[in-house]
Amino acid sequence: MKSVLKSEIFEYAKIILIALVIALLVRTYVAEARMIPSESMLPTLKIGDRLIVDKFFYEINGIKDIQRGDIVVFDPPPAANSKNDIPFIKRVIGLPGETIAIKKGVVYINGEPLGESYLAEKPKGDFGPFVIPDGTIFLMGDNRNNSLDSRFWGPLPLQNIIGVAEFRYYPLNEIGILD
């Protein structure tokens, strides 16, 4: 009887250990859940929204797959003066080598106005022109007038990107793929 009990406990322990290893590998290399901590991405994302961040696709394809409009999760650069280790989330606005400027509430990329249907209000204040260096991207929150972003701390080095936010799973009435 003791031998059977030991065998069952050992089998359960193996299953739990394998499940933990798989969960750790998935979270480290494939995808992870994140919660929105601030209002910087309103109206697209609200405080408390829960997202799935795709780490795997970015790792395989790298920068060539980062597109303008992607919502990325990243480790903030030192210039952001973040007082905690919480990653930031912002929208990709400018890519390496592009020139970005903001004039009278309109974002311009290489002199062309950027259509931004996701904004609640246009940004106040002008910016640039600024040429985005190689190996970096320019990020801004959708809530332009309440977002500390690349306008304040500069372009983000690509190596700081954790992944691309792909799917909202909470709140339940807003489940779906992010635009």
N, C-alpha and C positions, 0 to 999 in steps of 0.2 A: 504494500500500500504506500509506504514512504517513497519507494522508488518511482512509482507512477506519479505521485504528487510532485516530486522533484523534477521529473521529466516534463510535466505540464508547466510548471513554473518556469523552467528553462526555455520552453517553447514560447511562452508568452513574453518572456524577457527578450528573446531574439526578435520577435515580431515588433515589439515596442522600439527596440534599438534600431531596427531597419527603418521603421516609420519615421523616427526622429532624424536619422541620417538623410532620408529622402526629403523630408521637410526642410532641413537645413540646406541641402543642395539646391532645392527649388528656390528658396528665399534668397540664397546667395547669387545664383547664376541665371535664374529663369524669370521669376516674377515675385513681386512682393506687394503687400497691401500698405497703403498710406492714407493718412487722414489729413484733411485740409485744416491748417491751424489759423489762417488769417483771412482777411477780406480782400487781399490783393488780386484775386482772380475773379471777383464778382463782375458780371452776373453769371459767368460760365460755371464757376465752382463756388460753393458756399462753405462757411465754417462748418466743420463736422462731416462734410461729404467724405465718403470712403472710396478710394480708387485702387485699381490694379495697375502697377507700374511694370512695364515690359523691359526687363534687363537683357534678356537673351538676344532679341532681335538687334538691339543696338550694339551689343558686344560683337556679334557676327558681322554686321554690315557697316558699323562705324559711322563716321561723319557723312559718308555719301548718302546715307538714308535719313539724316536729320533734315527735315523740311521746314520751310517757313510755315508757321501756324501750329507746329507741334507743341504740345504742352510737355515740358520736361521737368523732371525732379533732379536736383543737383546739390552738391555740397557748395555752400556759398564761398566766394573768394575772400581772402583776408580783408580786402577793402570794404566788404559789406559790414564789417564789425559785428558779426553775429555773436551773441553772448552765450549761445548754447550750440549743441551739436545737431539741431534739427535741420534737415535738408529743406531747401526752398523749392517752390514750384512756380514756374513762369512760362510764358509763351515765347517761342522762337520768332523773332521779328527780322533779324538780319543775319546773313551768312558771311563767311570769310570773304574778304575782298570787296564787299559791297559798301556803298556810302549811304549812311542813314542821316536823315534830318527830320526835324519836326518844326513846322511853321503853321501858325494860326490853327492849331489843333489837328493838323493833318500830318501823318507820317509819310515820308518820302523815302523810297529805296531807289538809289541810282537816278534820282530826279523824277521818278514816277510815283504818283500817290498810291498808297497801299489801301485797298479796300478792307475794312475791318467791321464786319457786321456784328461781331461779338461784343463790341464796346457799349457800355451804358452811357458814357459821356466821353467827349473828346478830351485829350490831354491839354492842360493849361500850361502855358509857357513853351518857349521855343528851345530847340536843341540842335546842335551840330551846325554844319555837316561834320560827320565823323566817319572815317574809313575803318571798317572792322578788320583787325589784323588776322593773318593766317593762323589757324589753330584755335580760333575763338568764335563765339557767336554772340549776338546781341539779343538780350531777353527783356521783356517787359510784362508786367501784370496787366490783366484785362481791365482792372480798376485803376486806370492810369493815374488818377489824381490821389490815390491812396496806395501806392506801390513803390517800395524801394527796389530799384532794378538797375539794369545796365546804364541808365542815364546817370545814376548816382555813384555806382561802384565799378563801372567800366564793363568791357566785354568779358564773357565767361570762357575760361580755358576749357576746351573739349574734354579733357581728362576729368573734369569735375562732374560730368554728367553721370547720373546713376542709371537713368532710364527714361522712357517715354510713357507718360500717363495715357492709358488706352481705354480703360473701362471704369465706369462708375457703378458700384454695386450697392451703395447706400446714399441717400434714402431710397427706399424701395420704389417710390413713385417716379424716380428719375434714373432708374437702372438703364444702362445703355453705353454704347461706344461713344467716346468723346470726339467731337469735331475738331 
